[in-house]
Amino acid sequence: MSYSVGQVAALAKVTVRTLHHYDEIGLLVPGERSRAGHRRYGDADLDRLQRIRFYRELGFPLDEVAVLLDDPGADPQEHLRRQHGLLTGRIARLQQMAAAVETAMEARRMGINLTPEEKFEVFGDADPDRYEEEAQRRWGGTEAYAASRRRTAAYTKEDWKRLRDAFDALHARMADLLAAGVPAGSPRAMDVAEEHRRFISDHYYACTYEIHAGLGELYVADPRFTATYEAIKPGLARYMRDAMKANATRAGA
């Protein structure tokens, strides 16, 4: 059985133009041609296309894909090890970027008073000023927002670094509990959630149990918050939400 270029494009979820290009560079030459000269692909061609897509998903350039498929002296394992290292590094950079965006959003919500140089040093590439409009829209009318801006107006660069490190330490402790299989509703997890709530109250605004539980819901509902916690530990966003909710229930809220 053979397939037309349109059928293969639909099956493999690639464009017809991509298949034409693969043919032109010799990466995937169809095994047959119709009497009219149209490309026809057989099962072996589809198998090769599947392998091409596998390597492309891993980020290999087309010339390396050709080597992996056609050069008998190529070592796929070595290529995969190298690509794994590149992908791992890319993931780490994306996780850092997600964490920086989360920090910047929180800083803008709470109010900051740093120079551009200091903001870059504390928050990296994620400029919190970019989130001013969203922060105003979501929290501008609340007393918590006003209180946090009043309280943090005098915070220095060193203050923000200290608070960032302390907050990161709380998140790391929660991630350790998750990794250890400790239930989110356990006293240990609720105790860390309570420290998290008190930290916000001590340094930003009066964070009631109701507000804290709502913040936990935001960690799951907002993809940017979720990405930050997932970058620390997969599943942490929901774990934080559940622990914060359980702690509020324990307090009778």
C-alpha positions as CSV (number, residue, x, y, z in Angstrom):
1,M,0.0,0.0,0.0
2,S,1.3,3.5,-0.8
3,Y,0.2,7.0,0.3
4,S,0.0,10.3,-1.5
5,V,2.0,13.3,-0.1
6,G,-1.2,14.8,1.2
7,Q,-2.1,11.6,3.1
8,V,1.3,11.4,4.6
9,A,1.2,15.0,5.6
10,A,-2.1,14.4,7.4
11,L,-0.9,11.2,9.1
12,A,2.4,12.7,10.3
13,K,1.0,16.2,11.0
14,V,3.6,17.9,8.9
15,T,3.1,20.1,5.9
16,V,3.3,19.1,2.3
17,R,6.0,21.7,1.8
18,T,8.1,19.9,4.5
19,L,7.8,16.6,2.7
20,H,8.8,18.2,-0.6
21,H,11.8,19.7,1.1
22,Y,12.8,16.4,2.6
23,D,12.6,14.9,-0.8
24,E,14.7,17.7,-2.4
25,I,17.5,17.3,0.1
26,G,17.4,13.5,0.0
27,L,16.3,13.1,3.6
28,L,13.1,11.3,2.7
29,V,12.8,10.3,-0.9
30,P,9.5,8.6,-1.6
31,G,9.8,5.0,-2.7
32,E,7.5,5.3,-5.6
33,R,6.1,7.7,-8.2
34,S,2.7,7.5,-9.8
35,R,2.5,7.4,-13.6
36,A,1.9,11.2,-13.5
37,G,5.1,11.6,-11.4
38,H,3.4,12.3,-8.1
39,R,5.1,11.1,-4.9
40,R,3.9,7.9,-3.3
41,Y,5.1,6.8,0.1
42,G,5.3,3.2,1.3
43,D,5.4,1.7,4.8
44,A,9.2,1.9,4.9
45,D,9.0,5.6,4.0
46,L,6.6,6.2,6.9
47,D,8.9,4.4,9.3
48,R,11.8,6.6,8.2
49,L,9.6,9.7,8.6
50,Q,8.7,8.7,12.1
51,R,12.4,8.5,13.0
52,I,13.0,11.8,11.3
53,R,10.3,13.4,13.4
54,F,11.7,11.8,16.6
55,Y,15.2,13.4,16.0
56,R,13.6,16.7,15.0
57,E,11.5,16.8,18.2
58,L,14.8,16.4,20.1
59,G,16.2,19.4,18.3
60,F,18.6,17.8,15.9
61,P,19.3,19.8,12.7
62,L,18.4,18.1,9.4
63,D,22.0,17.4,8.4
64,E,22.6,15.5,11.6
65,V,19.3,13.6,11.2
66,A,20.6,12.5,7.8
67,V,23.9,11.3,9.3
68,L,22.0,9.4,12.1
69,L,19.8,7.6,9.6
70,D,22.3,6.9,6.8
71,D,25.8,6.8,8.1
72,P,26.7,3.3,9.3
73,G,29.5,4.7,11.3
74,A,27.3,7.1,13.3
75,D,26.7,6.4,17.0
76,P,23.1,7.3,17.8
77,Q,23.8,6.9,21.5
78,E,26.5,9.5,21.5
79,H,24.4,11.9,19.6
80,L,21.5,11.4,22.0
81,R,23.8,11.9,25.0
82,R,25.0,15.2,23.6
83,Q,21.5,16.3,22.7
84,H,20.2,15.3,26.2
85,G,22.8,17.6,27.7
86,L,21.7,20.5,25.5
87,L,18.0,19.9,26.3
88,T,18.7,19.7,30.0
89,G,20.5,23.0,29.9
90,R,17.7,24.6,27.9
91,I,15.1,23.3,30.5
92,A,17.1,24.7,33.3
93,R,17.3,28.1,31.6
94,L,13.5,28.1,31.0
95,Q,12.9,27.2,34.6
96,Q,15.0,30.1,35.8
97,M,13.1,32.4,33.4
98,A,9.8,31.2,34.8
99,A,10.9,31.8,38.4
100,A,12.2,35.2,37.4
101,V,8.8,36.2,35.9
102,E,7.0,34.9,39.1
103,T,9.3,36.9,41.3
104,A,8.8,40.0,39.2
105,M,5.0,39.7,39.3
106,E,5.0,39.3,43.0
107,A,7.3,42.3,43.4
108,R,5.1,44.5,41.3
109,R,2.0,43.3,43.2
110,M,3.7,44.2,46.5
111,G,5.3,47.4,45.3
112,I,9.0,48.1,44.8
113,N,11.2,51.1,45.0
114,L,14.4,50.1,43.2
115,T,16.6,51.7,40.6
116,P,16.6,50.0,37.1
117,E,20.1,48.6,37.9
118,E,19.0,47.2,41.3
119,K,15.8,45.7,39.7
120,F,18.0,43.9,37.2
121,E,20.3,42.6,39.9
122,V,17.4,41.3,42.0
123,F,15.0,40.1,39.3
124,G,17.2,39.5,36.3
125,D,15.5,39.9,32.9
126,A,12.0,39.9,34.3
127,D,11.2,43.6,34.7
128,P,8.4,43.9,37.3
129,D,7.3,47.2,35.8
130,R,5.9,45.2,32.9
131,Y,3.2,43.8,35.2
132,E,2.1,47.1,36.8
133,E,-1.1,47.3,34.7
134,E,-2.1,43.7,35.5
135,A,-1.3,44.1,39.2
136,Q,-3.4,47.3,39.3
137,R,-6.3,45.5,37.5
138,R,-6.2,42.4,39.8
139,W,-5.4,43.9,43.2
140,G,-5.4,47.7,42.9
141,G,-8.7,48.1,44.8
142,T,-7.8,45.9,47.7
143,E,-6.4,47.0,51.1
144,A,-3.8,44.2,50.9
145,Y,-2.4,45.8,47.7
146,A,-2.3,49.3,49.3
147,A,-0.8,47.9,52.5
148,S,1.9,46.0,50.7
149,R,2.9,49.1,48.7
150,R,3.1,51.2,51.8
151,R,5.1,48.7,53.7
152,T,7.6,47.9,50.9
153,A,8.2,51.4,49.7
154,A,11.3,51.7,51.8
155,Y,12.7,48.2,51.0
156,T,16.2,48.3,49.7
157,K,17.9,46.0,47.2
158,E,19.3,44.0,50.1
159,D,15.9,43.7,51.7
160,W,14.4,42.3,48.4
161,K,17.3,39.8,48.1
162,R,16.9,38.7,51.7
163,L,13.1,38.2,51.3
164,R,13.5,36.4,48.0
165,D,16.0,34.0,49.5
166,A,13.8,33.4,52.5
167,F,10.7,32.8,50.3
168,D,12.7,30.4,48.1
169,A,13.7,28.5,51.2
170,L,10.1,28.0,52.2
171,H,9.3,26.7,48.7
172,A,12.2,24.4,48.8
173,R,11.1,22.9,52.1
174,M,7.6,22.3,50.7
175,A,9.2,20.7,47.6
176,D,11.2,18.4,49.9
177,L,8.0,17.3,51.7
178,L,6.4,16.6,48.3
179,A,9.4,14.6,47.2
180,A,9.3,12.6,50.4
181,G,5.7,11.6,49.9
182,V,4.4,13.6,52.8
183,P,0.6,14.3,52.3
184,A,-0.3,17.9,51.7
185,G,-2.9,17.7,54.5
186,S,-0.3,16.4,57.0
187,P,0.7,18.6,60.0
188,R,4.2,19.0,58.6
189,A,3.0,20.4,55.3
190,M,0.4,22.6,57.0
191,D,3.1,23.9,59.3
192,V,5.2,25.0,56.3
193,A,2.1,26.5,54.7
194,E,1.4,28.5,57.9
195,E,5.0,29.8,57.8
196,H,4.4,30.8,54.2
197,R,1.2,32.7,55.3
198,R,3.0,34.4,58.2
199,F,5.9,35.4,56.0
200,I,3.5,37.3,53.7
201,S,1.8,38.9,56.7
202,D,5.1,39.9,58.3
203,H,6.6,41.4,55.2
204,Y,3.9,42.5,52.8
205,Y,0.3,42.6,53.9
206,A,-2.1,41.0,56.4
207,C,-2.6,37.6,54.8
208,T,-5.7,36.1,56.4
209,Y,-6.3,32.3,56.0
210,E,-9.0,33.1,53.5
211,I,-6.6,35.2,51.4
212,H,-3.9,32.6,51.7
213,A,-6.2,29.8,50.5
214,G,-7.2,32.0,47.6
215,L,-3.5,32.6,46.8
216,G,-3.1,28.9,46.7
217,E,-5.9,28.6,44.1
218,L,-4.1,31.2,42.0
219,Y,-0.9,29.1,42.0
220,V,-2.9,26.4,40.1
221,A,-5.2,28.7,38.1
222,D,-2.6,31.1,36.6
223,P,-0.2,29.3,34.3
224,R,2.6,31.6,35.1
225,F,2.4,30.9,38.8
226,T,2.0,27.2,38.1
227,A,5.1,27.2,35.8
228,T,7.1,28.7,38.6
229,Y,6.3,26.0,41.1
230,E,6.5,23.2,38.6
231,A,10.0,24.4,37.8
232,I,10.9,23.9,41.5
233,K,9.3,20.5,41.7
234,P,6.7,18.9,39.4
235,G,3.4,18.8,41.2
236,L,4.4,21.5,43.7
237,A,1.7,24.1,42.6
238,R,-1.1,21.7,43.5
239,Y,0.7,20.5,46.6
240,M,1.1,24.1,47.8
241,R,-2.5,24.8,47.1
242,D,-3.7,21.8,49.0
243,A,-1.4,22.4,52.0
244,M,-2.5,26.1,52.1
245,K,-6.2,25.1,52.0
246,A,-5.7,22.4,54.6
247,N,-4.0,24.9,56.9
248,A,-6.9,27.3,56.5
249,T,-9.4,24.5,57.4
250,R,-7.3,23.6,60.4
251,A,-7.5,27.2,61.6
252,G,-11.3,27.1,61.2
253,A,-11.3,29.5,58.3
